[in-house]
Amino acid sequence: MAVDDGETLRAVDPGQDLHEWQSTRASLEEEAESSPDAVLSELAELVERMLVARGYDVTDPVARAGDERDVVVTYLAARETAERAELGEASRGDVEAALDDLRSVFDTIAAG
């Protein structure tokens, strides 16, 4: 598999990506209790990188209507909550729900 990171086209080992993603998630989970708003934004960024690496186009409305619509829609809703949290406009319950949704998307992509 090859990925265009905007600068160079590089070969990617899916197993290496998975290990990196799991390591990043583990460190974020350690911070989630004390700083859920910040972790929400970071987890959303991680999940977005995962989606893009697995071929999802989170910016294409047609892709949002495809077979994997639920995955993208769930991610986008959580991303919107992360943006509101950064502005101080999301409740703790909204943040916790978005974190749970991103964990679910993470698990779906990691299993795929």
Summary of the structure (lengths in Angstrom):
residues: 112
radius of gyration: 14.2
end to end distance: 14.9
largest distance: 40.9
contacts: 300
relative contact order: 0.14
helix: 71%
strand: 5%
